[in-house]
Amino acid sequence: MGNVPNLRFPEFCGEWETIKVSELLDFYSTNSLSWEQLDYSNGKIKNLHYGLIHKGVPTMVDVACDSLPYIKEESMLKSFTLFKEGDVAFADASEDTNDVAKAIEVVNCDNQQIVSGLHTIHGRDNSNRTVIGYKGYAFASDSFHKQIRRIAQGTKVFSISVRNFDEAYIGIPSKEEQTQIAKLLITIDKRIATQNKIIEDLKKLKSAITDLLFHSIADAHTIRLGKIAHITNGAGDVQDANTEHQEDWYPFFDRSEELKWFPTYSFDKEAVIYAGEGQSFYPRYYNGKFALHQRCYAITDFASCIIPKYCYHFMNTLNSYFVRNSVGSTVPSLRMDIFQKVEIRLPPIPKQQHICKIIDAFYTKLEVEQRGISILQELKQFLLSQMFI
């Protein structure tokens, strides 16, 4: 059978209808208001900027839950078309062909006034061929985006226009099947949102408990890091580095990870690793073989009075200290003396072990929850690739 998806609910059969997007949707004018003309605090009419479609709102936009900015009073439009429930909006431009024509569908306007903004295309199914909730996922499907990647125009920034929808098609099953597909994907999206909230709450709880643990130590003394550990950074010319058996070593690069540097200094020990440049400075704990880039720092060879993992957890709370003491404006960087002067609160070893055990438990829980969200996201992508034509 031809026009059917690879995967569908068993109670449905028969071929799907394929239809040009330009025949399914009627299109309405949008505005070109910039972020400077928008305000999250107050206003009468909300505006959907294309940046929110790329990163900000989910596929199904529920205005009661998802935050959208208002148009400032001095930038108020003279004419506009308000969103209705079931309307869709596409981002008409992106630097990535995978995000050109990325779409959202409004599933609940919550009695609020919303308009489609800069670099968006506003569409409506006036023929009532689709149910609310189906179109957003149909336009997120692999089959639709394969068509868009073929017709998108541009070199550095890719774009589409309403005219391109004469060349793009989507599949339309019965409304009953549309409803089942939408319900399944909406349920997965809601579970992903819940999972994200769980992870964010865990991170906040971990941060609060970590601060409490380190600041409530009664029998701790303060000592400078340079007195209880060795601090080094990678040195030498990277072009002269010995790259033999490089795959056996874990290379630590600058946080941007944009350049694949050769390793310079190689170690096989417990260490707390810092990138020497960046906008923020958080450490990594490593126990084993690693190679240190010249723009990174390694804290190693700890004295018997401190557990390396305790040092890592303590220094994970010092990002503001490193940002405050970094040098340079364009690319903030760290110096050796900044590490030497770090003051660490040092309790007895048993208390260090207790603190590490508590914080490590949070990291383990976070890893489990993050694996859960990865599985959900992979499931959603699989369904988007298999349940549409």
Helices and strands as residue ranges (DSSP letters): E 17-20, H 21-24, E 26-28, G 35-37, E 38-39, E 45-48, H 50-54, E 60-62, E 70-71, G 73-75, E 88-91, E 93-94, E 103-108, E 113-116, E 120-124, H 134-138, H 142-151, E 158-159, G 162-166, E 169-172, H 175-215, E 221-224, G 225-227, E 230-233, G 238-240, G 246-248, E 250-252, E 265-275, E 284-292, E 296-300, H 308-315, H 319-325, H 336-340, E 343-346, H 349-386
